[in-house]
């Protein structure tokens, strides 16, 4: 279970680095983490009020608050230096929380079942499209289809270990290029492909 958890952290960190290579944000540079959970979330009162306060949801209200603040013009810094220690309980307060995630990882490990995630190719397509979108709409909030990793994966899916390896290889290739060169490579690839998926809001 611990191995799967660490694989998940590595996969999401790789997604954040890939996103920073295609769609860099000056206020939230890499290295950064991916979480928007209550244990590590701090919000100033003005941003909280501007977003309309805590969304009325039975679960994942912390993630909903994060999204509401971003939609209302707020910004977040996902500092990789933040350290939060939470309970390892498997029976939680709300559906879809950390307890459910721990139980899910436990079941995957017990059954030796594969963990499927958004494939490296699908993630790169989505995040490079985010880069193009931000270039054309620098003052707007991008659509969730470009920023949110689909879970469970709704399109191309792949096993997490292989996906992480491929993401790291792509990141290593892209690091030495400028943002313009990265997007130019993607643009050429899109033009060669007759069926590039278009992600909508």
Backbone torsions as a table, in degrees:
resi	resn	phi	psi	omega
1	UNK	NA	-42.0	178.6
2	UNK	-62.4	-38.7	178.6
3	UNK	-61.7	-43.9	179.7
4	UNK	-65.4	-39.9	178.2
5	UNK	-60.6	-45.8	-179.4
6	UNK	-68.0	-34.6	174.5
7	UNK	-62.0	-41.9	179.7
8	UNK	-63.1	-43.3	177.8
9	UNK	-62.1	-43.7	179.4
10	UNK	-63.2	-40.8	178.9
11	UNK	-62.0	-45.6	-177.4
12	UNK	-71.6	-33.6	175.4
13	UNK	-64.7	-40.2	177.8
14	UNK	-63.9	-40.1	176.8
15	UNK	-61.3	-40.6	179.2
16	UNK	-65.1	-39.0	179.0
17	UNK	-68.3	-42.0	178.0
18	UNK	-61.7	-41.9	177.3
19	UNK	-60.8	-42.0	-179.4
20	UNK	-66.1	-26.2	178.6
21	UNK	-77.4	-31.9	-179.3
22	UNK	-97.8	-31.2	-175.0
23	UNK	-138.6	65.4	-176.7
24	UNK	-64.6	145.7	177.2
25	UNK	-125.1	119.7	-174.7
26	UNK	-59.8	-34.0	-176.4
27	UNK	-81.5	-12.1	-175.1
28	UNK	-140.9	64.0	-175.0
29	UNK	-73.1	160.4	172.4
30	UNK	-81.2	143.7	7.4
31	UNK	-76.7	142.0	178.6
32	UNK	-153.0	163.8	177.6
33	UNK	-100.0	-179.1	-172.3
34	UNK	-113.9	-3.9	-166.9
35	UNK	-86.9	150.0	174.2
36	UNK	-131.0	41.5	-174.0
37	UNK	-97.2	152.2	-171.1
38	UNK	-55.0	-34.1	-177.2
39	UNK	-62.0	-25.4	-178.1
40	UNK	-123.7	21.4	-174.5
41	UNK	-107.1	122.9	175.0
42	UNK	-123.2	134.2	-175.2
43	UNK	-134.2	134.1	176.2
44	UNK	-76.0	154.0	-173.9
45	UNK	-60.4	-38.6	-178.2
46	UNK	-63.8	-42.0	179.4
47	UNK	-67.7	-38.0	178.2
48	UNK	-61.4	-45.8	-179.6
49	UNK	-67.6	-41.7	-179.7
50	UNK	-60.3	-33.6	-179.0
51	UNK	-82.3	-6.1	179.4
52	UNK	90.6	16.7	178.2
53	UNK	79.7	-169.9	-177.1
54	UNK	-68.9	124.4	177.1
55	UNK	-61.7	143.4	-179.3
56	UNK	-84.4	90.5	-179.4
57	UNK	-131.6	149.1	179.7
58	UNK	-73.2	-27.2	178.2
59	UNK	-152.0	164.4	-179.6
60	UNK	55.9	32.6	179.6
61	UNK	-67.8	-25.7	178.3
62	UNK	-68.1	-42.7	176.9
63	UNK	-65.8	-39.1	178.0
64	UNK	-63.6	-37.9	177.3
65	UNK	-64.6	-44.8	177.3
66	UNK	-54.7	-48.7	-177.5
67	UNK	-65.9	-37.3	179.1
68	UNK	-65.0	-39.4	180.0
69	UNK	-67.1	-42.7	177.8
70	UNK	-62.9	-43.6	179.7
71	UNK	-62.1	-30.3	-178.4
72	UNK	-90.5	8.9	174.9
73	UNK	102.4	1.5	179.4
74	UNK	-77.7	163.3	179.2
75	UNK	-129.5	151.1	179.4
76	UNK	-124.4	147.9	169.9
77	UNK	-111.8	117.2	-180.0
78	UNK	-92.2	75.4	-174.8
79	UNK	-66.6	127.9	178.2
80	UNK	-75.1	-6.8	179.3
81	UNK	-86.5	-8.5	178.9
82	UNK	-69.1	134.5	176.5
83	UNK	-128.9	121.8	179.8
84	UNK	-128.4	132.9	178.5
85	UNK	-109.9	119.7	-176.8
86	UNK	-118.6	167.8	-178.5
87	UNK	-66.5	145.6	176.2
88	UNK	-95.8	28.0	-177.8
89	UNK	-66.6	150.9	178.0
90	UNK	-107.9	-1.8	172.9
91	UNK	-119.7	110.8	-172.8
92	UNK	-106.6	179.2	-179.2
93	UNK	-74.4	-41.1	-172.8
94	UNK	-131.2	151.0	177.6
95	UNK	-65.4	139.3	176.6
96	UNK	86.6	8.2	-179.8
97	UNK	-89.3	-166.2	-177.9
98	UNK	-61.9	-37.2	179.6
99	UNK	-59.8	-41.4	177.7
100	UNK	-65.1	-39.7	179.4
101	UNK	-63.6	-43.4	179.0
102	UNK	-62.4	-42.6	177.9
103	UNK	-62.4	-40.1	-179.4
104	UNK	-65.1	-46.7	177.7
105	UNK	-61.0	-40.0	178.7
106	UNK	-59.6	-45.8	-179.6
107	UNK	-64.8	-40.5	177.6
108	UNK	-61.1	-44.3	-178.8
109	UNK	-66.8	-43.4	-178.9
110	UNK	-61.5	-41.0	-176.4
111	UNK	-90.9	0.7	-175.8
112	UNK	51.5	40.1	-177.0
113	UNK	-89.6	146.7	179.0
114	UNK	-69.0	148.2	174.2
115	UNK	-104.8	113.6	-178.1
116	UNK	-98.6	136.9	-179.7
117	UNK	-135.1	172.5	173.5
118	UNK	-56.5	130.0	-176.8
119	UNK	-64.9	160.0	179.0
120	UNK	-60.9	-40.7	-179.9
121	UNK	-64.4	-43.3	-180.0
122	UNK	-66.3	-40.8	180.0
123	UNK	-64.7	-42.1	-179.9
124	UNK	-66.6	-39.4	176.1
125	UNK	-60.1	-47.7	-178.5
126	UNK	-61.9	-46.5	-174.3
127	UNK	-75.7	-31.6	174.8
128	UNK	-70.2	-36.6	174.2
129	UNK	-63.0	-34.4	174.8
130	UNK	-62.0	-41.9	177.6
131	UNK	-59.8	-46.1	177.1
132	UNK	-62.1	-41.3	-178.1
133	UNK	-62.6	-44.1	-178.5
134	UNK	-67.2	-32.3	177.1
135	UNK	-64.4	-36.3	-179.1
136	UNK	-87.4	-17.6	-176.7
137	UNK	-136.6	61.3	-171.1
138	UNK	-63.6	-23.2	-176.0
139	UNK	-103.4	7.5	-176.3
140	UNK	-111.7	160.4	177.0
141	UNK	-84.0	124.3	-178.2
142	UNK	-67.7	156.6	178.7
143	UNK	-65.9	146.7	-178.0
144	UNK	-59.5	-29.8	-179.5
145	UNK	-60.3	-23.3	179.2
146	UNK	-94.1	-23.0	-173.3
147	UNK	-104.9	-22.8	-173.8
148	UNK	-101.2	125.5	176.4
149	UNK	-69.8	122.1	-177.4
150	UNK	-67.0	128.4	-179.8
151	UNK	-139.4	118.0	-4.2
152	UNK	-67.7	162.0	-178.1
153	UNK	-59.1	131.3	-175.9
154	UNK	-97.7	-16.3	179.3
155	UNK	-116.9	-123.7	178.2
156	UNK	-66.9	130.0	179.6
157	UNK	-124.8	153.7	178.7
158	UNK	-151.4	162.1	179.2
159	UNK	-67.3	141.9	-169.6
160	UNK	-63.6	-40.2	-176.7
161	UNK	-64.1	-46.8	179.1
162	UNK	-65.5	-37.9	179.8
163	UNK	-64.2	-43.9	179.2
164	UNK	-61.6	-42.3	178.9
165	UNK	-61.0	-45.0	179.9
166	UNK	-65.8	-40.9	177.6
167	UNK	-60.5	-43.4	180.0
168	UNK	-63.7	-38.1	178.3
169	UNK	-65.2	-43.1	179.1
170	UNK	-65.4	-41.2	179.3
171	UNK	-61.4	-43.1	179.7
172	UNK	-60.6	-39.5	178.7
173	UNK	-68.1	-41.0	-173.4
174	UNK	-79.3	-25.1	-173.9
175	UNK	-56.0	-38.3	-174.3
176	UNK	-79.7	-7.6	-177.9
177	UNK	-95.0	154.6	173.1
178	UNK	-74.6	163.7	177.7
179	UNK	-58.5	-43.1	-179.8
180	UNK	-61.0	-41.6	180.0
181	UNK	-67.4	-38.2	177.8
182	UNK	-61.8	-47.7	-177.5
183	UNK	-69.9	-31.1	177.1
184	UNK	-66.2	-41.0	176.6
185	UNK	-59.9	-44.4	179.9
186	UNK	-65.2	-42.1	-179.1
187	UNK	-60.5	-42.6	178.3
188	UNK	-64.1	-40.1	179.4
189	UNK	-65.0	-41.7	179.4
190	UNK	-62.0	-40.2	-178.1
191	UNK	-67.0	-28.9	178.4
192	UNK	-78.3	-20.7	-176.2
193	UNK	-95.1	128.5	-176.7
194	UNK	-82.7	-11.4	-175.9
195	UNK	-137.1	64.5	177.3
196	UNK	-79.8	127.0	-179.9
197	UNK	-66.2	136.7	177.8
198	UNK	-104.3	121.6	-178.0
199	UNK	-95.0	127.4	-178.4
200	UNK	-110.4	165.2	179.2
201	UNK	-67.6	NA	NA
